[in-house]
Amino acid sequence: MAKPVILTVDDDPNVLSAVARDLRRRYAEQYRIVRADSGAAALEATRELRQRGEAVALFLADQRMPGMSGVEFLAQAMPIFPQARRALLTAYADTEAAIQAINSAAVHYYLLKPWDPPEEQLYPVLDDLLEEWQASHSPIFEGIRLLGHRWSPEAHALKDFLARNHVPYLYFDLETDPQARELLEQYGQPEPKLPLVRLVDGRWLVAPTVAELADQAGLLRQAAQTHYDLAIVGGGPAGLAAAVYGASEGLRTVLIEREAPGGQAGTSSRIENYLGFPSGLSGGDLARRAVAQARRFGVEILSPVEVVGMRIDGPYRFLQLNDGSEISTFAVVVAVGLSYRKLDAPGIEQLTGAGVYYGASLTEALSCQAQPVFIVGAGNSAGQAAIYLAEYAERVIMLVRGDSLGAKMSQYLVDRIEASLNIEVRLNSTVSAVHGSAHVEAVTVRAPDGGEERCPAAALFIFTGAMPCTGWLTEIVHLDRQGFIPTGPQVFEEGRRPKGWDVDREPFLLESSVPGIFVVGDARAGSVKRVASAVGEGSIAVQFVHQHLARLR
Ligand SMILES: Cc1cc2nc3c(=O)[nH]c(=O)nc-3n(C[C@H](O)[C@H](O)[C@H](O)COP(=O)(O)OP(=O)(O)OC[C@H]3O[C@@H](n4cnc5c(N)ncnc54)[C@H](O)[C@@H]3O)c2cc1C
């Protein structure tokens, strides 16, 4: 296999050779460095590479070039190698153009000239971009093959699980994909139960559960130790941040996640307001980076494993897992976040997973191609999903219970929805029924005047009010009426410490009504429901964990 290419373009021969020299110094072992002295020459080289079947990992283009600017080149190169990372080299005076380019040419990063020393100004950024490219690029597929019916809820559950856990897989749809038949023939038995999975080593799994597939896909589901300094429940942004800080500061740390690391944020198609990522990043990407960081510091991540209860014995907190085992720890960080409230209308329950999805099921976007889809909800998550799905679906219809879109949604999303040609917003409207035998075929919409209309639909994505996942803690810590967990000063009852508080100190800021049980992120009473605040709380909580542990020893 030819090495993937880094293509750099600059009309100034001195700058071009300086860039090429620095690129070679760091990347020559893994990548072939190709140079071009104009936008037109770079475009020609790009087309040739495509024809020869080579892969481009990164374009690095100077902005100021006669004839074709860097942004113009990157915009034209994008459809030829859509997965390649695009970086712009700019002078300080061109910063404005570079920021515009983030939107117009989907540029991933801009670098300022000069980039000396490259160890600080160039390589960290390019390392990051190349790592992202590697994560999305699979030259020869060596992952799991999954075969199923397009609208099967079981196949959807397996696909969703593999995608969210970043396990490489290929999906073969029995109805539409000719290769699916070939795979079925390789299995050799007539009419097996579906979905059918072929593992990397050639073994087959017939209609496996998510847990069976997780075991075979090499995901860790059993704790390696019986006791930890810190156990974190939930692997969303808050839990992952606590894990990174805990382990990096020397605590023996385990993180237990019931679905896939990333949490709600992991289902987001594009997070645009997270500090340091001017062109936004997908939730999947954020989760992948955070998991890699946590593992590097030695965090043990158990997934998919659910914590179903907790018991307390002196300074020990025992987490009870859904396989019946227990993990002992001195401190617990509860980072269980929220999950969507179920919507109640005829047809919804039967068709969940077969066209009805709670939250943004990004894996299903392709199957909605050129068909109408409905979204229920008007929060930021619904807005993001509408924009994402509009790239695939023929039409996206948003059903909003209230009388304005902007009441709960950020203005930048409202603006994009209003500017989109294939997103329709219906205010004061709800779903009163969902129809279909094997999968969603239509939804009935109730209009503000009470009238009902049956509309064809390929899918319904539900984003209605979310609830904290704290049911398993009812008997352990104080919960408020909505199930959120009060912490710090909120746990005082009429100015007194909570009942059963057995240590001689006040509760720490993020501590629940039980010493050593901390709560962070969306499940905490009064929390700001944002990625950055969840990450912040996860990091801060570890300081209190240290103080709690110090008093135990
Ligand atoms: C589609 C979407 C888009 C969003 N976009 C943005 C955005 O652009 N910007 C922004 O700032 N915010 C955004 N948000 C909000 C943001 O994602 C949340 O505020 C953030 O994820 C909260 O983090 P958390 O770690 O507290 O909880 P969560 O992300 O909810 O993670 C909690 C985790 O705990 C796990 N869990 C729950 N119970 C258990 C249990 N008993 N045992 C084991 N594991 C358990 C869950 O499976 C989950 O993975 C978005 C949310 C959604 C749904």
The ligand as an SDF file (V2000), in Angstrom:
LIG
                    3D

 53 58  0  0  0  0  0  0  0  0999 V2000
  -28.1880   15.6670   20.6490 C   0  0  0  0  0  0  0  0  0  0  0  0
  -27.5920   16.5620   21.7020 C   0  0  0  0  0  0  0  0  0  0  0  0
  -26.8340   17.6680   21.3310 C   0  0  0  0  0  0  0  0  0  0  0  0
  -26.2420   18.4910   22.2960 C   0  0  0  0  0  0  0  0  0  0  0  0
  -25.4750   19.5490   21.8920 N   0  0  0  0  0  0  0  0  0  0  0  0
  -24.8380   20.3100   22.7930 C   0  0  0  0  0  0  0  0  0  0  0  0
  -23.9800   21.3730   22.3620 C   0  0  0  0  0  0  0  0  0  0  0  0
  -23.8210   21.6280   21.1710 O   0  0  0  0  0  0  0  0  0  0  0  0
  -23.3330   22.0840   23.3220 N   0  0  0  0  0  0  0  0  0  0  0  0
  -23.4880   21.8270   24.6570 C   0  0  0  0  0  0  0  0  0  0  0  0
  -22.8250   22.4860   25.4750 O   0  0  0  0  0  0  0  0  0  0  0  0
  -24.3170   20.8450   25.0900 N   0  0  0  0  0  0  0  0  0  0  0  0
  -24.9930   20.0840   24.1920 C   0  0  0  0  0  0  0  0  0  0  0  0
  -25.8360   19.0790   24.6120 N   0  0  0  0  0  0  0  0  0  0  0  0
  -25.9830   18.8490   26.0670 C   0  0  0  0  0  0  0  0  0  0  0  0
  -24.7980   18.0210   26.5790 C   0  0  0  0  0  0  0  0  0  0  0  0
  -24.5730   16.9240   25.7290 O   0  0  0  0  0  0  0  0  0  0  0  0
  -25.0380   17.5690   28.0040 C   0  0  0  0  0  0  0  0  0  0  0  0
  -25.2160   18.6930   28.8100 O   0  0  0  0  0  0  0  0  0  0  0  0
  -23.8550   16.7420   28.5210 C   0  0  0  0  0  0  0  0  0  0  0  0
  -23.6500   15.5900   27.7170 O   0  0  0  0  0  0  0  0  0  0  0  0
  -24.0820   16.3100   29.9780 C   0  0  0  0  0  0  0  0  0  0  0  0
  -23.0230   15.4800   30.3480 O   0  0  0  0  0  0  0  0  0  0  0  0
  -23.1430   14.4290   31.5460 P   0  0  0  0  0  0  0  0  0  0  0  0
  -21.8340   13.7240   31.5490 O   0  0  0  0  0  0  0  0  0  0  0  0
  -23.6020   15.1000   32.7620 O   0  0  0  0  0  0  0  0  0  0  0  0
  -24.3140   13.4370   31.1460 O   0  0  0  0  0  0  0  0  0  0  0  0
  -24.6080   12.5420   29.8640 P   0  0  0  0  0  0  0  0  0  0  0  0
  -23.9620   13.1030   28.6640 O   0  0  0  0  0  0  0  0  0  0  0  0
  -26.0850   12.3550   29.8610 O   0  0  0  0  0  0  0  0  0  0  0  0
  -23.8790   11.1670   30.1960 O   0  0  0  0  0  0  0  0  0  0  0  0
  -24.3300   10.3280   31.2100 C   0  0  0  0  0  0  0  0  0  0  0  0
  -23.8570    8.9150   30.9410 C   0  0  0  0  0  0  0  0  0  0  0  0
  -24.1580    8.0990   32.0590 O   0  0  0  0  0  0  0  0  0  0  0  0
  -24.5810    6.8180   31.6170 C   0  0  0  0  0  0  0  0  0  0  0  0
  -25.4000    6.2150   32.6710 N   0  0  0  0  0  0  0  0  0  0  0  0
  -26.6040    6.6120   33.1320 C   0  0  0  0  0  0  0  0  0  0  0  0
  -27.0260    5.8140   34.1310 N   0  0  0  0  0  0  0  0  0  0  0  0
  -26.0630    4.8780   34.3080 C   0  0  0  0  0  0  0  0  0  0  0  0
  -25.9220    3.7690   35.1870 C   0  0  0  0  0  0  0  0  0  0  0  0
  -26.8530    3.4800   36.1010 N   0  0  0  0  0  0  0  0  0  0  0  0
  -24.8100    2.9880   35.0810 N   0  0  0  0  0  0  0  0  0  0  0  0
  -23.8430    3.2770   34.1750 C   0  0  0  0  0  0  0  0  0  0  0  0
  -23.9330    4.3180   33.3160 N   0  0  0  0  0  0  0  0  0  0  0  0
  -25.0280    5.1240   33.3840 C   0  0  0  0  0  0  0  0  0  0  0  0
  -25.3680    7.1220   30.3530 C   0  0  0  0  0  0  0  0  0  0  0  0
  -25.4440    5.9840   29.5000 O   0  0  0  0  0  0  0  0  0  0  0  0
  -24.5430    8.2610   29.7490 C   0  0  0  0  0  0  0  0  0  0  0  0
  -23.5590    7.7780   28.8570 O   0  0  0  0  0  0  0  0  0  0  0  0
  -26.4490   18.2330   23.6810 C   0  0  0  0  0  0  0  0  0  0  0  0
  -27.2460   17.1400   24.0690 C   0  0  0  0  0  0  0  0  0  0  0  0
  -27.8120   16.3090   23.0960 C   0  0  0  0  0  0  0  0  0  0  0  0
  -28.6670   15.1390   23.5070 C   0  0  0  0  0  0  0  0  0  0  0  0
  1  2  1  0
  2  3  1  0
  2 52  2  0
  3  4  2  0
  4  5  1  0
  4 50  1  0
  5  6  2  0
  6  7  1  0
  6 13  1  0
  7  8  2  0
  7  9  1  0
  9 10  1  0
 10 11  2  0
 10 12  1  0
 12 13  2  0
 13 14  1  0
 14 15  1  0
 14 50  1  0
 15 16  1  0
 16 17  1  0
 16 18  1  0
 18 19  1  0
 18 20  1  0
 20 21  1  0
 20 22  1  0
 22 23  1  0
 23 24  1  0
 24 25  2  0
 24 26  1  0
 24 27  1  0
 27 28  1  0
 28 29  2  0
 28 30  1  0
 28 31  1  0
 31 32  1  0
 32 33  1  0
 33 34  1  0
 33 48  1  0
 34 35  1  0
 35 36  1  0
 35 46  1  0
 36 37  1  0
 36 45  1  0
 37 38  2  0
 38 39  1  0
 39 40  1  0
 39 45  2  0
 40 41  1  0
 40 42  2  0
 42 43  1  0
 43 44  2  0
 44 45  1  0
 46 47  1  0
 46 48  1  0
 48 49  1  0
 50 51  2  0
 51 52  1  0
 52 53  1  0
M  END
$$$$
